[in-house]
């Protein structure tokens, strides 16, 4: 009996350790103040698991959201969310055309690529994303910017949704990355 319990615990630990290699990553993120606007630039990395890649090759579209939060930090109470922005991407493989298609669901822009790497690279770069105007922020307050890549597992076909519950190969979201938004000029 104890061997069975130990086996289950080892399987869970092994799967948890391997899960992170398939998760998306926020590689770099920074904000800058340009002409009275706070602008975000970020770089991501997407790691498809063998199961996610197989589903993609079989025509299953994969969806990710890049969620960006601007929060006012409070020492005593919960942080107040100032704004939330969501960018949504759809990645799909078209076997007849032998191409990958990335659609920005926010703008409707669609781009085609001959390789998966090229398709993932277009989703991996965010530049000149406007966060807020400087005049909207108080100089006496402390603000945080947080960013996360969410894999939209609820968009998968139902048979895949039931498989992914205990499968680390479908844990394709990143962790939250958070940093301070400097509102005071530095000299």
SVG drawing of the C-alpha trace seen along z (x, -y; Angstrom):
<svg xmlns="http://www.w3.org/2000/svg" viewBox="-17 -65 37 67">
<polyline fill="none" stroke="black" stroke-width="0.4" points="0.0,0.0 2.7,-2.5 4.5,-1.7 1.4,-2.7 1.1,-6.0 4.8,-6.7 4.5,-6.0 1.5,-8.4 3.5,-11.1 6.5,-10.6 4.4,-10.8 2.8,-14.1 6.2,-15.5 7.7,-14.5 4.8,-16.0 4.9,-19.2 8.7,-19.5 8.2,-18.9 5.2,-21.2 7.2,-24.4 9.2,-23.5 6.0,-23.9 4.7,-27.0 4.9,-30.4 7.4,-32.8 7.6,-36.6 11.3,-37.0 11.5,-40.8 9.0,-43.6 9.6,-47.3 7.7,-50.6 8.8,-54.0 7.4,-57.5 7.1,-58.9 5.5,-62.2 3.2,-62.0 2.2,-58.4 3.4,-55.2 4.4,-52.7 5.0,-49.0 7.4,-46.8 7.6,-43.0 9.1,-39.8 7.6,-36.4 8.5,-32.8 6.1,-30.1 6.9,-26.4 4.5,-24.0 4.3,-20.5 4.2,-17.5 0.5,-17.1 -0.2,-20.8 1.9,-20.6 0.1,-17.5 -3.3,-19.1 -2.2,-22.2 -0.9,-20.0 -4.3,-18.3 -6.1,-21.7 -7.0,-22.5 -6.6,-26.3 -4.8,-27.4 -5.6,-30.7 -3.5,-32.8 -4.3,-36.0 -1.7,-38.5 -3.2,-40.2 -1.7,-43.5 -2.8,-45.0 -2.0,-48.5 -2.5,-48.6 -2.3,-51.2 -0.5,-49.6 -1.9,-50.0 0.0,-49.0 -2.9,-48.1 -5.6,-46.9 -5.7,-45.1 -4.2,-46.8 -6.6,-48.7 -6.7,-47.7 -6.4,-50.8 -6.7,-49.2 -6.7,-45.8 -5.9,-45.2 -6.2,-41.9 -4.5,-41.0 -5.8,-37.8 -4.1,-35.6 -5.2,-32.6 -2.7,-30.2 -3.8,-27.6 -2.2,-25.3 -3.7,-24.8 -2.5,-21.4 -3.7,-22.0 -1.8,-25.2 1.1,-24.0 1.1,-27.2 0.6,-28.6 -1.9,-31.5 -1.7,-34.0 -4.8,-36.1 -4.8,-39.1 -8.3,-38.7 -8.4,-42.3 -7.6,-43.9 -8.6,-41.1 -5.2,-41.3 -4.2,-37.9 -0.7,-36.8 0.5,-33.6 3.9,-31.9 5.7,-28.9 7.1,-27.8 5.8,-27.4 8.8,-29.3 8.0,-32.4 4.3,-32.2 5.2,-32.0 7.8,-34.9 5.1,-37.3 3.1,-36.6 6.3,-36.9 6.9,-40.6 4.9,-43.5 6.0,-47.0 4.7,-50.5 1.6,-49.3 0.0,-52.3 -0.7,-51.8 -2.0,-55.1 -1.4,-58.9 0.9,-60.4 -1.8,-62.8 -4.1,-59.9 -1.6,-58.9 -1.0,-60.6 2.6,-61.4 2.0,-60.5 0.8,-56.9 2.8,-53.8 1.8,-51.8 2.6,-48.3 2.4,-46.8 1.8,-43.1 1.7,-40.9 0.8,-37.3 0.3,-35.0 -2.8,-32.8 -3.4,-29.7 -7.1,-29.5 -7.7,-25.9 -11.5,-26.4 -11.3,-27.0 -10.0,-23.5 -12.5,-20.9 -14.3,-19.1 -12.3,-15.8 -9.0,-17.7 -10.4,-19.7 -11.0,-16.4 -7.5,-15.1 -5.8,-18.3 -7.1,-18.4 -4.3,-16.3 -1.8,-16.6 1.1,-19.1 1.6,-19.2 -1.4,-21.5 -0.2,-23.9 1.0,-26.5 0.4,-29.7 3.1,-31.9 3.4,-33.2 2.7,-36.8 5.6,-39.2 5.3,-42.4 7.3,-45.5 7.1,-49.1 5.9,-51.9 8.0,-54.9 5.9,-58.0 8.5,-60.3 11.1,-61.7 14.6,-60.4 17.6,-62.8"/>
</svg>
